[in-house]
């Protein structure tokens, strides 16, 4: 008699897109578990935006004119959209440092040996950063309510404003991913992820009325992708101060559309560059 050996049935192969999504979620779960085990990462990420809220509210409130008003309440409501937007974009540095750290420790080489989609490592990392950013926004919104920030539109518009913030943060996290792949150390990724964010966020309408800037800076601020999201959030939150004159620039006249367009363009361009760099770095 001859022994009959049964050949196991081949596993059904999933589509490339489904495989990429599944792999990305696995990597995202791994990064979220890592964040949960290092709570100081989340805590320190909350300290800076809370400090900005308190300092700008109580130090500058009442001394900066927005629209026709210099009241602390008007500036407080004007300010919060800028603080929210700054918080989601500053998460870029964390994304870059995390990817640079994985590259430095050789973890990416281990992922490369697994049968997984190439872009899943970066997508999973950016999804995990998006979840952390969303949690940070929830806490920050609570702090803003405590210091007197209020919205004056319906819940749907307010939620849309926060969705625009998360879209901007996710788009910028791909810039951080590209920086993390280009530099050699996590320290360099942190510095490289922050050094360009300061002029981007401060030459904008986040903290002051762009109408009060010198002409050349005002043009930069009005066409700044960051400013479009800030303006869109102010409109959706109902936080435009009394007497505020909306600039004539197209992004300021159509801030919601401009915010979505800028975020999608940044996302597509930098995701493409980051995935291409990742493939060349792990080839």
C-alpha distance (Angstrom), angle and dihedral (degrees) to the residues before:
residue distance angle dihedral
X1 . . .
X2 3.71 . .
X3 3.75 120.8 .
X4 3.73 114.5 -117.8
X5 3.78 115.2 -142.3
X6 3.73 118.4 -159.5
X7 3.75 116.0 -136.5
X8 3.78 110.4 -139.6
X9 3.75 114.0 -114.3
X10 3.80 111.7 -102.5
X11 3.78 115.4 -106.2
X12 3.74 114.6 -105.7
X13 3.74 108.5 -107.1
X14 3.76 116.4 -129.9
X15 3.74 124.3 -138.0
X16 3.78 117.5 -87.7
X17 3.80 92.9 -110.8
X18 3.82 93.8 48.1
X19 3.81 90.3 47.5
X20 3.78 91.7 49.9
X21 3.82 92.2 49.4
X22 3.81 92.5 48.2
X23 3.81 92.5 48.2
X24 3.80 91.7 46.7
X25 3.81 91.5 52.9
X26 3.81 91.0 50.0
X27 3.81 90.9 52.6
X28 3.81 90.6 44.8
X29 3.81 90.0 53.0
X30 3.79 90.2 50.6
X31 3.80 91.4 52.7
X32 3.82 93.1 46.0
X33 3.80 90.9 51.8
X34 3.79 89.0 50.0
X35 3.81 91.1 50.9
X36 3.81 90.7 49.5
X37 3.79 90.4 53.4
X38 3.80 91.3 51.0
X39 3.83 101.7 47.1
X40 3.80 92.8 169.2
X41 3.82 87.4 72.8
X42 3.80 89.4 63.0
X43 3.81 94.7 38.9
X44 3.80 94.7 51.5
X45 3.80 89.0 46.1
X46 3.81 88.3 58.7
X47 3.80 97.9 45.8
X48 3.81 97.6 68.7
X49 3.84 98.4 51.2
X50 3.81 91.4 44.0
X51 3.81 89.1 52.1
X52 3.82 89.9 50.4
X53 3.81 90.7 51.1
X54 3.80 93.5 50.4
X55 3.81 96.7 41.2
X56 3.80 97.5 45.6
X57 3.80 92.5 41.7
X58 3.78 98.3 50.1
X59 3.82 102.3 24.4
X60 3.81 102.0 40.9
X61 3.80 99.6 22.0
X62 3.79 109.0 111.1
X63 3.80 94.1 18.1
X64 3.81 99.7 71.5
X65 3.79 119.7 70.5
X66 3.78 118.2 -137.1
X67 3.77 117.4 179.6
X68 3.79 107.3 -34.9
X69 3.78 95.0 -30.3
X70 3.79 138.5 82.8
X71 3.81 94.4 179.0
X72 3.82 116.4 132.7
X73 3.83 91.4 -126.6
X74 3.82 93.1 54.1
X75 3.79 91.7 49.5
X76 3.81 91.7 44.8
X77 3.78 91.7 57.3
X78 3.81 91.9 41.4
X79 3.82 90.5 50.6
X80 3.79 102.8 50.6
X81 3.80 97.7 71.0
X82 3.81 87.9 54.8
X83 3.81 92.5 48.9
X84 3.81 91.3 49.0
X85 3.81 91.5 49.9
X86 3.80 92.5 45.9
X87 3.80 90.3 51.5
X88 3.80 94.8 53.6
X89 3.80 93.1 46.3
X90 3.80 94.7 46.9
X91 3.81 87.3 60.0
X92 3.82 83.5 75.6
X93 3.81 90.2 81.8
X94 3.79 91.8 55.0
X95 3.79 92.2 50.7
X96 3.80 91.9 50.9
X97 3.80 93.3 46.3
X98 3.81 91.7 49.4
X99 3.79 93.9 52.0
X100 3.80 92.3 43.4
X101 3.81 88.9 51.6
X102 3.81 91.7 51.7
X103 3.79 90.1 49.0
X104 3.81 92.0 47.1
X105 3.83 93.2 50.9
X106 3.79 93.8 46.7
X107 3.80 94.5 -115.3
X108 3.79 91.1 129.5
X109 3.83 89.0 59.0
X110 3.80 88.7 56.9
X111 3.78 91.5 50.8
X112 3.79 89.0 49.7
X113 3.81 90.5 60.4
X114 3.81 91.2 57.2
X115 3.82 124.4 86.3
X116 3.77 95.0 -109.5
X117 3.77 138.5 123.8
X118 3.80 112.1 -83.9
X119 3.78 96.1 -131.3
X120 3.81 93.4 47.1
X121 3.81 93.7 87.3
X122 3.79 92.6 58.9
X123 3.79 95.4 37.9
X124 3.80 91.7 50.0
X125 3.77 91.4 50.1
X126 3.80 93.6 49.6
X127 3.83 91.6 47.3
X128 3.81 90.2 52.9
X129 3.80 90.1 49.4
X130 3.81 88.8 49.9
X131 3.82 90.8 55.3
X132 3.81 90.5 49.4
X133 3.81 90.5 48.1
X134 3.81 90.9 51.3
X135 3.81 90.9 52.6
X136 3.80 90.0 48.3
X137 3.80 90.7 52.3
X138 3.81 91.1 51.7
X139 3.81 91.8 53.4
X140 3.80 92.5 42.6
X141 3.81 91.7 50.7
X142 3.80 88.3 53.5
X143 3.80 91.0 52.4
X144 3.81 90.2 47.4
X145 3.80 90.8 53.6
X146 3.80 89.8 50.8
X147 3.83 92.5 54.7
X148 3.80 91.8 48.2
X149 3.81 108.2 -88.7
X150 3.80 113.9 149.3
X151 3.80 136.5 178.9
X152 3.80 123.0 -137.6
X153 3.80 102.6 -164.7
X154 3.80 133.6 76.6
X155 3.78 123.0 -78.2
X156 3.81 93.7 -103.5
X157 3.80 93.0 58.8
X158 3.80 92.2 45.1
X159 3.81 91.4 52.0
X160 3.81 90.0 47.7
X161 3.79 88.4 54.5
X162 3.80 91.3 54.5
X163 3.82 90.6 46.6
X164 3.80 89.4 55.3
X165 3.80 88.7 51.3
X166 3.81 91.6 51.6
X167 3.81 91.1 47.3
X168 3.80 90.0 52.5
X169 3.81 91.0 47.1
X170 3.81 92.1 49.5
X171 3.80 91.7 49.0
X172 3.80 91.5 50.1
X173 3.81 91.7 47.8
X174 3.81 87.2 68.1
X175 3.79 88.8 57.9
X176 3.80 86.4 54.1
X177 3.81 90.2 48.5
X178 3.81 90.8 54.2
X179 3.81 91.4 48.4
X180 3.81 90.3 49.3
X181 3.80 90.5 54.3
X182 3.79 94.6 46.9
X183 3.82 100.4 49.0
X184 3.80 125.6 65.5
X185 3.80 104.2 -135.1
X186 3.84 137.1 37.5
X187 3.82 89.5 -121.3
X188 3.79 91.1 57.7
X189 3.81 89.8 47.3
X190 3.80 91.1 53.7
X191 3.80 92.5 49.4
X192 3.79 92.9 43.0
X193 3.78 90.7 48.1
X194 3.81 94.1 53.8
X195 3.79 106.3 34.9
X196 3.83 94.5 73.9
X197 3.80 94.9 37.8
X198 3.80 95.1 67.3
X199 3.83 96.4 62.3
X200 3.82 89.8 39.4
X201 3.81 93.2 55.5
X202 3.80 98.9 36.4
X203 3.82 96.8 44.8
X204 3.77 88.5 61.9
X205 3.77 141.4 74.2
X206 3.80 92.7 -90.2
X207 3.81 99.8 104.7
X208 3.80 105.5 11.9
X209 3.77 137.7 29.8
X210 3.82 106.2 -90.3
X211 3.82 89.2 -145.1
X212 3.82 87.9 72.9
X213 3.82 94.4 56.4
X214 3.81 125.9 97.9
X215 3.79 111.6 -87.9
X216 3.82 98.9 -102.5
X217 3.82 92.6 46.3
X218 3.79 91.2 46.5
X219 3.81 91.1 57.1
X220 3.80 90.2 50.9
X221 3.80 91.7 47.9
X222 3.80 93.7 48.0
X223 3.83 93.5 52.1
X224 3.78 94.5 39.8
X225 3.86 110.3 119.3
X226 3.78 87.7 -139.6
X227 3.82 91.3 56.2
X228 3.80 92.1 52.8
X229 3.79 92.2 59.0
X230 3.81 92.2 44.0
X231 3.80 91.1 51.6
X232 3.81 91.6 45.8
X233 3.81 91.1 52.4
X234 3.80 92.1 49.1
X235 3.80 89.5 53.0
X236 3.80 93.1 46.4
X237 3.81 93.6 44.4
X238 3.80 92.6 45.4
X239 3.80 90.0 -122.5
X240 3.81 101.2 135.0
X241 3.83 106.3 125.8
X242 3.83 123.0 -122.5
X243 3.80 112.3 -81.4
X244 3.81 93.6 14.7
X245 3.80 111.7 158.5
X246 3.79 112.7 -147.4
X247 3.84 110.8 -136.9
X248 3.80 118.1 -114.3
X249 3.82 94.0 -122.0
X250 3.82 112.4 117.3
X251 3.85 95.7 -120.7
X252 3.80 90.3 54.3
X253 3.81 93.3 46.7
X254 3.84 91.9 48.4
X255 3.82 102.1 26.1
X256 3.82 98.9 157.0
X257 3.80 93.3 52.3
X258 3.81 91.3 42.2
X259 3.80 91.7 49.4
X260 3.81 92.7 53.1
X261 3.82 93.0 44.7
X262 3.81 94.5 48.5
X263 3.81 92.5 46.6
X264 3.82 93.5 48.2
X265 3.81 92.3 47.4
X266 3.81 92.2 49.3
X267 3.81 90.9 45.9
X268 3.81 95.3 50.0
X269 3.81 95.6 43.4
X270 3.78 98.8 45.1
X271 3.79 96.0 38.7
X272 3.79 88.6 54.8
X273 3.82 92.0 48.5
X274 3.81 93.4 44.4
X275 3.82 94.9 49.6
X276 3.81 90.4 46.4
X277 3.81 90.7 50.4
X278 3.80 91.0 46.7
X279 3.79 91.9 52.8
X280 3.80 92.2 49.4
X281 3.81 92.0 45.8
X282 3.80 93.1 51.6
X283 3.81 97.9 37.8
